[in-house]
Structures are given as C-alpha cells and as structure tokens.
C-alpha cells in the first residue's frame, strides 16, 4: 500500500513506503493540501472548508493552490479519487494476507475480517469519519464527478464482498437462505454505522466490535 489515510498511516506497514532515517521524505505540497483538506472536511464539512485556510495551513500562496487544483470542485474530485484508491489498497492488502494465512475461502475471509478489526482497534486516534459519507450528506455542494466516484467506491465494496461470499457459499451452503448481495452490503453498512456511533459516543471500541460481529455472523451462517 502507498500512504494511507493520514490518521492511521501507522496502522499498516508497507515496505515501499519505508524511508530511511537519513533521508526523510517530505510530502509534496499537493499531498499536504489533500491531507489538510480531508481532515477539515471530516471535521466540519466541505462547505465550511475554505481554500484560504488550506493555503495558510500548508504555507503556500493562492497561485500555488491553483497550480495543483483548478478550483475547489477539482480538489473534491482529487480527494474522492484518493479515498477510493486507498480504500481498495487497504482491503486488497488485508484480504490478501488473510488468503495467505488460510486458503479456504471461508476461513481466509474470516482472517481478513479479523485483520480489519485489529487495524480499526489499533488506530493511533479515534476514526475521524468517512469522506464518502461527508460528501454524500452534502451532495448538493459537489459535482457529478464526485458523486460518481462516491458511488464507484460503494459498489467496489459491494462487489468485493459479494465475490468472496459467493465463493464461500459454493463450498459452504448457508444454513438459512440469504441474499448474498445484501449480505455484502451489510459489511459497508456496519462499518459506516460503526464510524458514526464512534464519533457520537466517542467510544473507539464500537467500530472493531461491529466488524467482529459481522465476522461472527458470517461464520455462523456458513458453518457446517
């Protein structure tokens, strides 16, 4: 994986991102703008995030901002693209590791979910929120491209989990009839709900607990 979300870069290691102590690599101005903008959007929303505060926070001129992004809408597109790509990278890595640890489709999936729950439990700070949800709630303020990218990210979750659950059901017929696509959507639903409850109640344990409950449900559903 490349750089992950700023708030849990320490949660997953990637050899390709390791920089020696002798030659620390400073993020580019563009990456610093994206990091600061993402944090601001998650904290107070897209409408309340201004270009002026971003350039002040990064320490560049307004012309420096417009060198990287033609306007605030272009910034939103870049934020969403990066968010979707990183989401896919994180899940690819976690479930790849799960498959390596157990080749059985059910147990490999369960291992991947456990790794995901552990990652959420070991974040250096509380989960700040979901960029996809932030843009969804302010859909009237963002352009069509951002909305399309948001939908693309949600469908990527659905397709990823549906594909795995279909393979599991071929080997382990469910103990009760189940809509596989709805079961796939349940993963995203629980994660989004867990993020919201974590923010409202300020309880970091909620999100990993929800992932583990989903894991338990899947195991019971397909257990012989």
N, C-alpha and C positions, 0 to 999 in steps of 0.2 A: 504494500500500500504506500501511497505517497503521503504527504502531510494530511493528517486527519483534522477533524473539527478542532479549532483552537482550544476548546475546553476539555478535550480528552486525548490530546496527542500522546500523552504518556501512557494511555491505556493499552495501545497495541504497538509493538515494535516492528520496524521494517528495516532490514539491512540496507536497503537502497537509500534510506533517508539518514543513515548514520553519518555524522560529520565529526571529524577528529577535533580534539580539544585544541590542537594547534591552529586550526583554521576554521573557526566558527563561520557559518554561512548566515548572513542577514537576509531575511525575507525581502523580496522585491517590494517596491512601493505599491505595485498593483495588489500583491498578496496582502500587504498590510492594510490597504484600503478595504479589501474584501473581508478580512478578519474583523476590522473595526465596524464595518457596516453590518456584518452578520450579528455581531454582539449587540449593536444598537437596535436592529430590527427585532431581535428576540426579546430585548428588554422593554422597548416602548412602541414597536410597530414601525412599518415602512413610512407612513405619512409623517411621523414625528422625527424621522431621521433626516438630517439636512446634509447637503454637500459641504456646507461651511464647517460643520462640526467634524466631518471626516477629514477634510484637508488640514484642519487645525490639529486634530489628533495624530495624524500621520506626519505632519510637519512639511507639507508641500504647498505649492501655490495652486490657485484655481486652474491655471493653464495646465499644471501637472495632472490634475484630476481629469481634465478633458482630453489629455493625451491618451489616457487609458480607457475612458468611457465617454461616449458622445453626450450622454445625459443620464439622469437618474434612472430612467427606464432601462437603459443599457446596463447599468450597474445591477439592477434587479435580475436581468437575464443572466448575467455572469454569476451572480450569487446562486441562482437556482441551478444552473448548469454544474457548478462546482459541488453543490449539495447533493445532487443526484449521482454524480460520478463518485463522490466519496462514499455515499451510502452503498453503492454497488461494490466498491472496493472492499469495504469493511465486511460486508456479508459474504462476498466471494472468499475472502481470507478465512473467516471463521468457519464456514461450512466446508471449505477445502481441508482445513485442519481436522474437522470432525470426520470427514470421509477417510482421511489418512489413518485416523485412530481406530476406525471401525468401518469395514467395507459393507456391512449390512445396511440397506437403505434406511431402515427404521432407527437403528442404534446410532448410525452416523449422523442422522438428523437430530437425534436427542443430544448427542455430544455437542453438535453445533449450537443448539439452543442453550446448553449449559455454558458454553464459552461466551455466548452473547450475554447471558445473565451475569456472568462473572465480570465481563467488561463493564456493564452498566453499574454493577455494585462497586467497582474499583475506580470509578471516575474520580479525578482529583478534586472535583467540586460537584455540586448538585447539577443535574441536567438542566440547562437553561431554557429548553423549549425546542420546538420543531419549526424549522424555517418554512416547511411546506404548509403547516397549519397557519403560521403567521400570514403568509401570502394568501391562503385560502380565505381567511377571515377578512382580508382587505382586498378582495378580488376586484372591486370597482376601481382601485387605485393602480392596478398593474395591467400591463398589456397582454395581448393574446398569446404572445410567445411564452411569457412566464407561466400563464395558465396551462398552456400545452405541456411545458416542461414539468409542471407540477403533476399533471395527470400522468405523464410518462413515468415519473418516479413511483407513483402509487401502483400503476399497472405493472411495473417491474417487480415490486414486492409481490403482487398477486401471482404473477407468472412464475416467479422463483419458487414460492411456497407451493403453488399448485403442482408444478412439475415434480417436486420432491414427494409430495403427498400422494400423487398418482402412482409413482414408483413403489411407494410403501404399500398402498392398497392392493397393488398387483400381487405382492408377496404375502401380505397380511390383510386379508379381507376384514373390513371394520366390523366390530361386534354389533353395531347398530347402523342402519342406513344413514349416510351423511352426504351432504353436498360438499364435494371436495373444494370447489371454488370458494364457497362460503367459509369453509374451514381455513383456507389460505388467507382470506381477507381478515379472519379473526386475529391473525398474528399482528397485522398492522393496526387493527382496532385496539388491541390490548396495549401495544406499545404507545400509541398516541394517547390513549386514556391514562396510561401509567405516567406519562410525562405531565399531563395536565394535573393529575392528583398530586404528583410530587411537588409541582410548583405551588398549588393551592395550600397543601398541608405542610409543605417543607419537610417531607419525610423521604429521604433518599432510598429507603428500602423498598418503596412501593413498586418502582419500575422493574427491578430484577425479580421481585416476587411474582409480578404478573407474567413475566417471561417463563418463570419456572412452573407456574400454574398451567400455562399453555402446554408446556413440555409434558407435565403430568397427564393432562387431558389427552394429548396425542398418544402417549404410551398406553394409557388405559383403553383408548378407542381401538387401537390396533393390536393389543396384546392377545396372544393365543391362549 
